[in-house]
Amino acid sequence: MICMAVLPSDTFAHKAQRILTANGYKTEMIRTTTREDGCIFGIRIYGKLETIKLLLEQERIPVKSLRIERDNT
């Protein structure tokens, strides 16, 4: 499963990426710009949505959105 987490800042995106990588997740940092939101900092994460969500909550990382990008199962 490939998930996408959108975070409120570059700082939180890098912190989340470090935590996820330290816990064995493969991640990719993504930065895009939208007309509505301006700069968006996201991370593509290879793993299960539920466990990723729990880990980020436990580490008190604020997440704007977390969704499944592709389900390979």
N, C-alpha and C positions, 0 to 999 in steps of 0.2 A: 504494500500500500504506500502511496506517495501522498503526503499531506502538505498543506501550505499554511504557515502561520504568519499573520500580519501583525507587526509590532508597532508601538507608538513612536519609537525613535531608533536611531542607529545604535545608541548605547545599549538599549534593551535587546536589539537584534543580535549584537555581538555577544552579549552576556548569555542569551538563550542558546546561541550556537555553541559557545564553549561548554555549557552544561550538557547539551544534547550530545555533543561529540564525546565528552568525558563518560557519558553513559552508553556509548557504543552505537549511537545513531549516525548514519551518513547524512550530511546536510550540505545545502548550497545556499549561499546568501544571494538574495535578489533585491534589487532596488529599481523601483519604477516611479513614474510620475503620472498622476491623474489630475484632470482639471478640477474635480471636486475636492480631493483630499490633499493635493500637492504631492510631496515626496512620501512614498510608502516604502517601508523596510520590511522585507519578508524573508522567510527561510523555507526552502523546500526540504522536507524531512522524509526519509525513507523509514517507515515504521507504522505501528498501529496508532490511530487517532486517540483512542481512549488512554493509552499509556503515556503518550506524548502530552496530552492535556493534563493528566495527573502530575507528571513531573514538573511541568512549567508552573502549575498552581502551587505545588509544594515549595518551589524555589521563589515564589512570589514575583513571577515575571508577568507583567500585564500584557495580555494578548487582545488585540482588537478583533481578530477573527481567526478561526482555526477550522479548516475544511479538508475534505478528501479531494485531492486533485486527480488521482487515478487509483482505482482499486484493481490490483493485479491478481486477486484471488478468484 
